[in-house]
Amino acid sequence: MGRSARYNLSRIVKGGTLDVPKVIQALLTSPSIRSREFAWMITDVIEGTIAYDSASHRYLFGRLAKYDPTALIDTVDEPSHTTTQRLEPNLQKAASDFVYLPDSAVFGHRHVWNEIRPKDFRDHVAELVIAFHQGFFVECELHAIADLSLFLSKLGRIDQVTELKANVSPPNPLFGKFWENLDKYMADRRLRRLSIKEVAKLGQVIPTTAPEIARRIEAENTIDGEPAPTGDAAVLMAADGYGTAEVAGTRDSQAVVVKTKDNAISITLPANVLAEELALAVVREVTSLEKRRGLTHK
């Protein structure tokens, strides 16, 4: 049996003048950026389409490469029985395969143990997109799409919710009915970003509906759902990959904090998966996710 790898799902949030064509342009012609002793670049990008669920889905496949611009490697000189070092410019340290689905604003990307964590991928891809456009009126962030089952199980361990905070950006291109009012509020107020922080009064708790709504979503019971209160709506929007959220409280008198970014959706596939196979797996997961959570295209 061959090796397997874990692929995480993250959503790209675009700001300023950044749009899908500009993201694709940056991925196809990636610059190089330095971060400490390593450099990063997107390589081997190809474009394609995959058919699934009676629809055609665009995708880009590529790799986020981590490499050493000034690497030294040891070589053996057989006649003299000695070893020497020589310069090997741009020696690749690791690479994370990914697919990007432009129409859903989703990346599926490989977690390379001890080399390219999901957070590393999100941070560096966003930096590369911005660097390509030289930061000229473009903003880019990648956020984890939370696994609601895992997120809910951790929320369920909190006896009392005492603090809730979230940072969210207007959804593009999807929105969910449970945070529909929040989406409208942000549009009416022309907001690029909204930060919410709720702290319970001393000795009191926050009566959050987020766990109840998450259970309904997991049960695929979203048809007659009512929009959530503002704070809960922000948590749910963040869980769909449009920001970050934290819920804090206590369990057995011990402090507990649950974060959306620590509960990302992941799928397991062969380590040597082909581009088409990875694209199909991510499209299948995203399509199922959109149906379960009642997300619709704007």
C-alpha positions as CSV (number, residue, x, y, z in Angstrom):
1,M,0.0,0.0,0.0
2,G,1.4,3.4,-1.0
3,R,2.0,6.4,1.2
4,S,-0.9,8.7,1.9
5,A,-1.0,12.4,2.5
6,R,-3.5,14.9,4.1
7,Y,-4.9,17.7,2.1
8,N,-6.5,20.7,3.8
9,L,-9.2,23.0,2.5
10,S,-8.8,26.8,2.6
11,R,-10.7,29.6,1.1
12,I,-9.2,32.7,-0.5
13,V,-10.6,36.0,0.5
14,K,-9.9,38.8,-2.0
15,G,-9.9,42.5,-1.3
16,G,-9.3,45.7,-3.2
17,T,-9.0,45.2,-6.9
18,L,-8.1,41.5,-6.6
19,D,-10.3,39.2,-8.6
20,V,-10.2,35.7,-10.0
21,P,-8.2,36.6,-13.2
22,K,-5.6,38.4,-11.1
23,V,-5.3,35.4,-8.7
24,I,-4.9,33.1,-11.7
25,Q,-2.3,35.4,-13.2
26,A,-0.3,35.4,-10.0
27,L,-0.4,31.6,-9.7
28,L,0.7,31.1,-13.3
29,T,3.6,33.6,-13.1
30,S,4.6,33.4,-9.5
31,P,7.4,35.6,-8.1
32,S,9.8,34.4,-5.5
33,I,9.8,35.6,-1.9
34,R,12.3,35.0,0.9
35,S,11.3,34.0,4.4
36,R,14.2,33.5,6.7
37,E,16.7,31.1,5.1
38,F,14.2,29.7,2.5
39,A,12.5,31.0,-0.6
40,W,9.0,30.2,-1.8
41,M,7.6,30.1,-5.3
42,I,4.5,28.5,-7.0
43,T,5.7,26.1,-9.8
44,D,4.4,23.6,-12.3
45,V,0.9,25.2,-12.7
46,I,-1.5,23.7,-15.2
47,E,-5.1,24.6,-15.9
48,G,-7.9,22.1,-16.5
49,T,-11.5,21.2,-16.0
50,I,-13.2,18.3,-14.3
51,A,-16.7,17.0,-14.7
52,Y,-18.7,16.3,-11.5
53,D,-22.4,16.4,-10.5
54,S,-23.6,17.3,-14.0
55,A,-21.3,20.4,-14.0
56,S,-17.9,21.4,-15.3
57,H,-15.5,22.8,-12.7
58,R,-12.4,24.8,-13.5
59,Y,-9.2,24.2,-11.6
60,L,-5.5,25.0,-11.5
61,F,-3.0,22.5,-10.2
62,G,0.4,23.5,-9.0
63,R,3.0,23.2,-6.3
64,L,4.1,25.6,-3.6
65,A,7.9,25.0,-3.5
66,K,10.1,25.7,-0.5
67,Y,13.7,25.9,-1.5
68,D,17.2,27.1,-0.4
69,P,18.7,29.7,-2.7
70,T,22.3,29.0,-1.4
71,A,22.3,25.3,-0.4
72,L,25.5,23.4,0.1
73,I,25.6,19.7,-0.5
74,D,28.2,17.1,0.3
75,T,29.9,15.2,-2.5
76,V,32.3,12.3,-2.5
77,D,35.6,12.4,-4.5
78,E,36.3,8.7,-5.1
79,P,40.0,8.9,-6.2
80,S,41.0,11.0,-3.1
81,H,38.6,9.3,-0.7
82,T,37.5,12.7,0.5
83,T,34.2,14.7,0.8
84,T,33.7,18.2,-0.3
85,Q,30.9,20.7,-0.3
86,R,29.6,22.4,-3.4
87,L,27.0,25.1,-4.0
88,E,23.6,23.8,-5.2
89,P,21.5,26.9,-5.9
90,N,17.7,26.7,-5.4
91,L,17.8,23.2,-3.8
92,Q,14.2,22.3,-3.2
93,K,13.4,21.4,0.4
94,A,9.7,20.5,0.0
95,A,6.7,21.1,-2.2
96,S,3.0,21.2,-1.4
97,D,0.7,20.0,-4.3
98,F,-2.5,22.0,-4.5
99,V,-5.6,22.7,-6.6
100,Y,-7.4,26.0,-6.8
101,L,-11.1,26.1,-7.7
102,P,-11.7,29.7,-9.0
103,D,-15.5,29.4,-8.9
104,S,-15.6,28.4,-5.3
105,A,-12.5,30.4,-4.1
106,V,-11.1,27.2,-2.5
107,F,-7.6,25.7,-2.3
108,G,-7.0,22.0,-1.5
109,H,-3.4,21.8,-0.4
110,R,-1.1,19.1,0.9
111,H,0.2,19.1,4.4
112,V,3.9,18.3,4.2
113,W,5.0,17.2,7.7
114,N,7.6,19.3,9.4
115,E,8.1,21.3,6.2
116,I,4.9,23.0,4.9
117,R,2.1,23.2,7.4
118,P,-1.4,24.3,6.4
119,K,-0.7,27.7,8.0
120,D,2.5,28.0,6.0
121,F,0.7,27.3,2.7
122,R,-2.0,29.9,3.5
123,D,0.4,32.6,4.6
124,H,2.9,32.2,1.7
125,V,0.3,31.8,-1.1
126,A,-1.3,35.0,0.0
127,E,2.1,36.7,0.2
128,L,2.9,35.5,-3.3
129,V,-0.3,36.8,-4.8
130,I,0.2,40.2,-3.2
131,A,3.9,40.3,-4.2
132,F,3.0,39.5,-7.9
133,H,0.7,42.6,-8.0
134,Q,3.3,44.6,-5.9
135,G,0.6,45.2,-3.3
136,F,-1.1,47.7,-5.6
137,F,-4.6,48.0,-4.3
138,V,-4.9,44.2,-3.7
139,E,-5.5,42.3,-0.5
140,C,-5.4,38.6,-0.1
141,E,-5.9,36.2,2.7
142,L,-6.4,32.4,2.9
143,H,-8.5,31.0,5.8
144,A,-9.1,27.4,6.8
145,I,-12.6,26.0,6.2
146,A,-13.6,24.5,9.5
147,D,-14.7,20.9,9.9
148,L,-18.1,21.6,11.6
149,S,-18.2,18.1,13.2
150,L,-14.9,18.6,14.8
151,F,-15.5,22.2,15.6
152,L,-18.9,21.3,17.1
153,S,-17.5,18.5,19.2
154,K,-15.0,20.9,20.8
155,L,-17.7,23.5,21.3
156,G,-19.8,20.9,23.0
157,R,-17.1,20.4,25.6
158,I,-17.5,24.0,26.8
159,D,-19.9,24.2,29.7
160,Q,-20.2,28.0,29.6
161,V,-19.3,30.4,26.8
162,T,-17.9,33.6,28.2
163,E,-16.2,35.2,25.2
164,L,-16.7,35.1,21.4
165,K,-14.7,37.0,18.8
166,A,-14.5,36.9,15.0
167,N,-12.9,38.7,12.1
168,V,-14.8,38.2,8.8
169,S,-14.7,39.6,5.3
170,P,-17.6,39.8,2.8
171,P,-18.1,36.4,1.2
172,N,-17.2,36.0,-2.4
173,P,-18.7,34.2,-4.2
174,L,-20.8,32.2,-1.8
175,F,-23.1,33.0,1.1
176,G,-25.0,31.0,3.7
177,K,-28.5,31.7,5.0
178,F,-27.5,31.5,8.6
179,W,-25.3,34.5,8.3
180,E,-27.4,36.2,5.6
181,N,-28.3,39.2,7.8
182,L,-24.7,39.8,8.6
183,D,-23.7,39.6,5.0
184,K,-26.4,42.2,4.1
185,Y,-25.3,44.4,7.0
186,M,-21.7,44.4,5.7
187,A,-22.8,45.2,2.2
188,D,-25.1,48.0,3.3
189,R,-22.3,49.5,5.4
190,R,-19.8,49.0,2.6
191,L,-17.5,47.1,5.0
192,R,-14.3,45.4,3.9
193,R,-13.9,43.6,7.2
194,L,-15.9,43.3,10.4
195,S,-14.5,42.5,13.8
196,I,-16.7,41.3,16.6
197,K,-15.9,40.7,20.2
198,E,-18.5,39.7,22.8
199,V,-17.5,39.3,26.5
200,A,-20.1,38.1,29.0
201,K,-20.8,40.2,32.1
202,L,-19.0,39.0,35.3
203,G,-20.6,35.8,36.4
204,Q,-22.8,35.5,33.3
205,V,-22.6,33.5,30.1
206,I,-23.3,34.2,26.4
207,P,-26.4,32.3,25.1
208,T,-24.9,31.3,21.8
209,T,-26.9,29.4,19.2
210,A,-23.8,28.5,17.1
211,P,-23.6,24.9,18.4
212,E,-27.3,24.3,17.7
213,I,-27.0,25.7,14.1
214,A,-23.9,23.7,13.5
215,R,-25.8,20.5,14.5
216,R,-28.6,21.5,12.0
217,I,-26.0,22.0,9.3
218,E,-24.4,18.6,10.0
219,A,-27.9,17.0,9.8
220,E,-28.5,18.8,6.5
221,N,-31.5,20.5,8.0
222,T,-31.0,24.0,6.5
223,I,-34.2,24.6,4.5
224,D,-36.2,26.6,7.0
225,G,-33.2,28.0,9.0
226,E,-33.4,31.5,10.4
227,P,-30.4,33.9,10.3
228,A,-28.3,33.7,13.4
229,P,-27.6,36.5,15.9
230,T,-24.7,38.7,14.8
231,G,-22.0,37.1,16.9
232,D,-23.0,33.6,16.1
233,A,-23.4,34.5,12.4
234,A,-19.8,35.8,12.4
235,V,-18.6,32.5,13.9
236,L,-20.4,30.5,11.2
237,M,-19.2,32.8,8.4
238,A,-15.6,32.3,9.7
239,A,-16.2,28.5,9.8
240,D,-17.0,28.6,6.1
241,G,-13.6,30.1,5.4
242,Y,-14.4,33.8,5.4
243,G,-12.4,34.8,8.4
244,T,-11.3,33.5,11.8
245,A,-13.2,33.0,15.0
246,E,-12.6,31.9,18.6
247,V,-15.0,30.8,21.2
248,A,-13.8,30.8,24.8
249,G,-15.3,29.5,28.0
250,T,-14.9,27.0,30.8
251,R,-15.3,23.3,31.2
252,D,-15.1,21.8,34.7
253,S,-13.8,25.2,35.8
254,Q,-10.9,25.0,33.3
255,A,-10.4,27.6,30.6
256,V,-11.2,26.3,27.1
257,V,-10.7,28.0,23.7
258,V,-11.9,26.7,20.4
259,K,-10.6,28.2,17.1
260,T,-11.8,27.7,13.6
261,K,-8.3,27.7,12.2
262,D,-7.4,24.7,14.3
263,N,-10.2,22.6,12.9
264,A,-9.7,22.6,9.2
265,I,-11.4,20.2,6.8
266,S,-8.9,17.6,5.5
267,I,-9.1,14.7,3.1
268,T,-6.7,11.8,2.8
269,L,-5.4,10.8,-0.6
270,P,-2.3,9.0,-2.0
271,A,0.9,11.0,-1.7
272,N,1.5,10.7,-5.5
273,V,-2.0,11.7,-6.5
274,L,-2.4,12.9,-10.1
275,A,-3.6,16.5,-10.8
276,E,-7.0,15.3,-12.1
277,E,-7.5,12.9,-9.1
278,L,-6.7,15.7,-6.6
279,A,-9.0,18.1,-8.5
280,L,-11.9,15.6,-8.5
281,A,-11.5,14.8,-4.8
282,V,-11.5,18.5,-3.8
283,V,-14.5,19.3,-6.2
284,R,-16.4,16.4,-4.6
285,E,-15.7,17.6,-1.1
286,V,-16.5,21.3,-1.9
287,T,-19.7,20.4,-3.7
288,S,-20.9,18.3,-0.7
289,L,-19.9,21.1,1.7
290,E,-21.9,23.7,-0.2
291,K,-25.0,21.5,-0.2
292,R,-24.7,20.5,3.5
293,R,-24.2,24.1,4.7
294,G,-26.8,25.6,2.4
295,L,-24.3,27.8,0.6
296,T,-25.5,29.5,-2.6
297,H,-23.7,31.5,-5.3
298,K,-24.4,35.2,-5.3
